[in-house]
Amino acid sequence: MLRDRYGLALSTNSAAARDAYVEAMDLFLGANAGAEQAFARAALEDPSFALAHAGRARALHMRGRGREARESMAAARSAANGCSAREAGHLNALGLLVDGDGPGAYAAILVHLGDWPLDAMIAQPCCGVFGLIGFSGRAGREAEQLAFTDRLAPHYGDDWWFLAQHGFSQVEAGQVAEAECLLERSLAGNPRNANAAHIRAHVHYEAGERRDGLARLEAWRRDYDREGQLACHVAWHVAVWKAEEGDMDGAWRVFEADVAPGGAWGPPINVLTDSAAFVLRAGLAGAALPEGVWERLSDYAARFFPNPGIAFADIHAALAHAMAGRGEALARIAGAAAGPAGDMVSGLAQALGAYARSDWEDAIAMLAPWMAAHERIGGSRAQRDLLEFALLGALLRSGRTEEARRLLILRRPVHAAAPPLAGLRPAA
């Protein structure tokens, strides 16, 4: 019987299909380009191999290609006759995910992993800050994420994919030193694991090691395919660090080429959120912004995220609309926000509106209550810093320098300075 890299039996008699599937899994789990094509090759070698179709569906789903993902999932379901119990559970969980039933998928995944913890393609949707836990909107989701990978850790040993995911859970829970060890082991197991290289950048960020982080990440990404899943987001880290190091021209070049609409290929959630976060940071640093940049991001948000539904995207869309002066679009997000983090989206959208209008006291009053719970919107601690930076900017511009200083002291990492706010001065 043919098996995948984790030793799980596969319902195919084609060695070529199995080999293509294992290659596809490695590309997908390493966030490298070509996974959907490799899954397609596996399905071509054996059209009855349901997991190959399902793997392609998940790879397309991750890249924001929903219609194609649903078509591949339909092909997987059509080929499901003769699947094992493990494969049937695999198809059920991924099917719920691709169909848009996040809570149902999460419940099915937990049950499935109880029996088959090494089914990595099923564990993967619950890992990382953009996963089913990361985007759950629940308070305490960082602890929940760590508990999830803690439970799986005994089963995976030195597996390079899992070490990176467990390390990310640790970084987000504040266990940075522990995460660093796991990430180095992950990169030793697969130096081209983009997840590990990216998460290693978060270790540098949390430690305030921007110069070392920039040098390491720039060197690593030279050989990373621009079509890789994390290419746009890795570029965001580079652009942020270049700006913090004072190379604003270099930062803008990276931004336009690999982060912003028109340069980055996607997925749309990365393009929107990374672009808006970078431009806000640049403005806080005192940089001259390209003419019309907020209007450009507002247009992009309106095109790809016209209706509220994903809290992390909604916050960045609200920021773009607010800074572009598009009150109607902003009000739509504030008024229609729903889901487990809908209250936070609505409140923060109004706060960002006040910030964009330079109503500093109102912005402070509306931003401050959310600072202790902003994990609920999803994304990493590094990404959610835009909210703390906005609050710091409003405090300084309103002349409340002592409060700004206290907030800086309480921030993590404890930087010697606050580069993203270097261009601000207290109000006279």
DRENTOR-461222 format. One record per residue (C-alpha): residue in three letters; x, y, z. Coordinates in steps of 0.2 Angstrom, whole numbers. Layout:
N
Ala;X;Y;Z;
...
This chain:
428
Met;0;0;0;
Leu;7;17;-5;
Arg;9;30;9;
Asp;12;49;11;
Arg;27;56;19;
Tyr;19;55;36;
Gly;16;36;34;
Leu;-3;38;31;
Ala;-10;26;18;
Leu;-16;33;1;
Ser;-30;25;-9;
Thr;-21;25;-26;
Asn;-11;12;-34;
Ser;-1;24;-45;
Ala;17;27;-38;
Ala;18;42;-50;
Ala;2;49;-42;
Arg;9;46;-24;
Asp;25;54;-28;
Ala;17;70;-36;
Tyr;6;71;-21;
Val;20;70;-8;
Glu;29;83;-18;
Ala;14;94;-18;
Met;12;92;1;
Asp;30;98;3;
Leu;28;113;-8;
Phe;11;117;1;
Leu;17;115;18;
Gly;33;125;14;
Ala;23;139;7;
Asn;33;137;-10;
Ala;26;140;-27;
Gly;19;125;-38;
Ala;9;116;-25;
Glu;-7;117;-35;
Gln;1;111;-51;
Ala;9;96;-42;
Phe;-8;91;-34;
Ala;-15;93;-52;
Arg;-1;81;-59;
Ala;-6;68;-45;
Ala;-24;69;-50;
Leu;-19;67;-69;
Glu;-9;52;-65;
Asp;-24;44;-55;
Pro;-41;54;-58;
Ser;-49;43;-44;
Phe;-36;49;-31;
Ala;-48;60;-21;
Leu;-35;67;-10;
Ala;-25;74;-24;
His;-41;84;-30;
Ala;-44;90;-12;
Gly;-26;95;-10;
Arg;-27;106;-25;
Ala;-43;113;-19;
Arg;-35;118;-2;
Ala;-19;125;-11;
Leu;-31;136;-22;
His;-41;141;-7;
Met;-26;147;1;
Arg;-22;158;-14;
Gly;-39;166;-14;
Arg;-45;157;-29;
Gly;-62;152;-22;
Arg;-71;147;-38;
Glu;-57;135;-44;
Ala;-55;128;-26;
Arg;-74;123;-25;
Glu;-72;115;-43;
Ser;-58;105;-37;
Met;-67;100;-21;
Ala;-82;94;-31;
Ala;-70;83;-41;
Ala;-63;76;-25;
Arg;-80;72;-19;
Ser;-85;64;-35;
Ala;-69;52;-33;
Ala;-72;48;-15;
Asn;-79;30;-18;
Gly;-67;18;-11;
Cys;-59;30;1;
Ser;-53;24;18;
Ala;-61;31;34;
Arg;-46;42;36;
Glu;-47;49;19;
Ala;-66;52;20;
Gly;-63;62;36;
His;-50;72;27;
Leu;-62;76;13;
Asn;-75;81;25;
Ala;-65;93;34;
Leu;-57;101;19;
Gly;-74;102;11;
Leu;-81;111;25;
Leu;-67;123;24;
Val;-67;126;6;
Asp;-86;128;7;
Gly;-84;142;19;
Asp;-90;134;35;
Gly;-75;138;47;
Pro;-83;133;63;
Gly;-89;116;56;
Ala;-72;113;48;
Tyr;-63;117;65;
Ala;-75;105;74;
Ala;-72;91;61;
Ile;-53;94;61;
Leu;-52;92;80;
Val;-62;75;79;
His;-51;69;64;
Leu;-34;73;72;
Gly;-39;64;88;
Asp;-38;48;77;
Trp;-25;53;64;
Pro;-14;67;72;
Leu;-1;65;58;
Asp;-14;71;44;
Ala;-4;87;41;
Met;-15;93;28;
Ile;-29;93;40;
Ala;-19;101;55;
Gln;-13;115;44;
Pro;-29;125;42;
Cys;-28;127;61;
Cys;-10;133;62;
Gly;-4;151;60;
Val;-11;168;63;
Phe;-23;167;48;
Gly;-30;150;52;
Leu;-46;144;59;
Ile;-40;148;77;
Gly;-31;164;72;
Phe;-46;171;63;
Ser;-59;164;76;
Gly;-62;181;84;
Arg;-61;173;101;
Ala;-52;180;116;
Gly;-37;170;122;
Arg;-35;163;104;
Glu;-16;164;106;
Ala;-16;152;121;
Glu;-28;141;111;
Gln;-16;141;96;
Leu;-2;136;107;
Ala;-12;122;116;
Phe;-17;115;99;
Thr;1;113;93;
Asp;7;107;110;
Arg;-5;93;109;
Leu;2;88;92;
Ala;20;90;96;
Pro;23;73;103;
His;17;65;86;
Tyr;28;75;74;
Gly;45;75;82;
Asp;58;84;71;
Asp;46;87;56;
Trp;51;103;48;
Trp;34;109;44;
Phe;27;106;62;
Leu;42;113;70;
Ala;39;130;61;
Gln;20;130;66;
His;23;126;84;
Gly;37;139;84;
Phe;24;152;78;
Ser;12;147;91;
Gln;26;150;104;
Val;31;167;97;
Glu;13;174;98;
Ala;12;167;115;
Gly;28;177;120;
Gln;39;161;121;
Val;51;169;109;
Ala;67;160;115;
Glu;59;143;114;
Ala;52;147;97;
Glu;69;152;90;
Cys;76;135;94;
Leu;62;126;85;
Leu;63;137;70;
Glu;82;134;68;
Arg;78;115;68;
Ser;65;118;55;
Leu;76;127;44;
Ala;90;114;46;
Gly;77;101;40;
Asn;71;111;25;
Pro;81;127;22;
Arg;68;132;9;
Asn;53;131;21;
Ala;46;149;19;
Asn;35;147;34;
Ala;51;145;45;
Ala;60;159;37;
His;45;170;39;
Ile;42;165;57;
Arg;61;167;61;
Ala;58;186;55;
His;45;187;69;
Val;58;181;82;
His;69;195;76;
Tyr;55;208;77;
Glu;49;203;94;
Ala;67;205;100;
Gly;70;222;92;
Glu;83;215;81;
Arg;78;224;65;
Arg;96;225;57;
Asp;100;206;59;
Gly;82;202;54;
Leu;83;212;38;
Ala;100;205;33;
Arg;94;187;36;
Leu;77;189;28;
Glu;84;199;12;
Ala;97;185;10;
Trp;84;171;11;
Arg;71;179;-1;
Arg;83;181;-15;
Asp;80;163;-20;
Tyr;61;163;-15;
Asp;49;162;-30;
Arg;39;178;-32;
Glu;24;166;-34;
Gly;27;158;-17;
Gln;13;160;-4;
Leu;22;171;7;
Ala;32;182;-5;
Cys;21;197;-3;
His;21;196;16;
Val;40;192;17;
Ala;42;208;7;
Trp;32;218;20;
His;44;213;33;
Val;58;219;23;
Ala;50;235;19;
Val;46;239;37;
Trp;63;235;43;
Lys;71;246;28;
Ala;60;260;34;
Glu;65;258;52;
Glu;83;258;47;
Gly;81;274;38;
Asp;81;268;20;
Met;64;275;16;
Asp;68;275;-3;
Gly;72;256;-2;
Ala;57;253;8;
Trp;45;261;-5;
Arg;54;252;-19;
Val;50;235;-10;
Phe;32;241;-6;
Glu;28;245;-24;
Ala;36;230;-32;
Asp;31;216;-20;
Val;18;223;-7;
Ala;6;235;-15;
Pro;-8;232;-27;
Gly;-1;232;-45;
Gly;15;225;-39;
Ala;11;210;-27;
Trp;1;196;-35;
Gly;-9;192;-19;
Pro;-18;184;-10;
Pro;-29;199;-8;
Ile;-29;198;11;
Asn;-11;200;11;
Val;-10;214;-2;
Leu;-23;224;8;
Thr;-17;222;25;
Asp;1;223;22;
Ser;-1;238;11;
Ala;-12;248;23;
Ala;-1;243;38;
Phe;15;249;29;
Val;8;266;23;
Leu;2;270;41;
Arg;19;266;48;
Ala;27;276;35;
Gly;16;291;39;
Leu;19;290;57;
Ala;38;290;53;
Gly;36;306;45;
Ala;38;300;27;
Ala;31;309;12;
Leu;17;297;6;
Pro;14;294;-13;
Glu;0;305;-20;
Gly;-16;295;-19;
Val;-9;280;-10;
Trp;-24;279;2;
Glu;-37;281;-12;
Arg;-28;267;-21;
Leu;-29;255;-6;
Ser;-47;260;-3;
Asp;-51;256;-21;
Tyr;-43;239;-18;
Ala;-52;236;-2;
Ala;-69;240;-10;
Arg;-65;228;-24;
Phe;-59;213;-15;
Phe;-68;215;2;
Pro;-84;224;-2;
Asn;-94;216;13;
Pro;-88;214;31;
Gly;-84;196;36;
Ile;-66;194;40;
Ala;-61;205;55;
Phe;-43;207;50;
Ala;-46;212;32;
Asp;-61;223;38;
Ile;-50;233;50;
His;-37;237;36;
Ala;-51;241;24;
Ala;-58;253;37;
Leu;-41;261;39;
Ala;-39;263;20;
His;-57;270;18;
Ala;-54;282;33;
Met;-38;289;27;
Ala;-44;291;10;
Gly;-59;301;17;
Arg;-72;289;11;
Gly;-84;290;25;
Glu;-98;280;17;
Ala;-87;265;14;
Leu;-81;267;32;
Ala;-98;268;39;
Arg;-103;252;30;
Ile;-90;242;39;
Ala;-94;250;56;
Gly;-112;247;53;
Ala;-112;230;45;
Ala;-98;221;55;
Ala;-103;204;61;
Gly;-96;188;67;
Pro;-87;184;84;
Ala;-76;200;82;
Gly;-89;211;75;
Asp;-90;222;90;
Met;-72;225;89;
Val;-72;229;70;
Ser;-86;241;73;
Gly;-77;250;87;
Leu;-60;251;79;
Ala;-68;257;62;
Gln;-75;272;71;
Ala;-59;275;80;
Leu;-49;275;64;
Gly;-62;287;57;
Ala;-58;299;71;
Tyr;-39;296;69;
Ala;-41;300;50;
Arg;-50;316;54;
Ser;-36;321;67;
Asp;-49;320;81;
Trp;-35;314;93;
Glu;-45;314;109;
Asp;-59;304;101;
Ala;-47;293;93;
Ile;-38;289;110;
Ala;-54;287;119;
Met;-60;274;106;
Leu;-44;265;103;
Ala;-38;263;121;
Pro;-52;251;127;
Trp;-47;238;113;
Met;-28;237;116;
Ala;-29;223;129;
Ala;-40;212;117;
His;-35;216;99;
Glu;-29;198;97;
Arg;-47;194;93;
Ile;-45;203;75;
Gly;-32;190;70;
Gly;-15;192;62;
Ser;1;192;71;
Arg;7;203;86;
Ala;18;212;73;
Gln;4;216;62;
Arg;-8;221;75;
Asp;5;234;81;
Leu;-3;246;69;
Leu;-16;249;82;
Glu;-4;252;95;
Phe;6;264;84;
Ala;-10;273;80;
Leu;-14;276;98;
Leu;4;281;101;
Gly;3;294;87;
Ala;-13;301;93;
Leu;-6;302;111;
Leu;9;312;105;
Arg;-1;323;93;
Ser;-13;327;107;
Gly;2;332;119;
Arg;-1;317;131;
Thr;18;313;130;
Glu;18;304;147;
Glu;4;292;143;
Ala;13;289;126;
Arg;29;285;136;
Arg;21;273;147;
Leu;13;264;133;
Leu;30;262;124;
Ile;37;255;140;
Leu;23;242;141;
Arg;25;237;123;
Arg;33;221;118;
Pro;47;221;112;
Val;55;234;123;
His;64;244;109;
Ala;77;256;114;
Ala;68;268;103;
Ala;52;268;93;
Pro;57;270;74;
Pro;39;270;67;
Leu;35;285;77;
Ala;52;294;73;
Gly;44;308;63;
Leu;31;313;76;
Arg;33;327;88;
Pro;22;331;103;
Ala;9;344;101;
Ala;15;362;105;
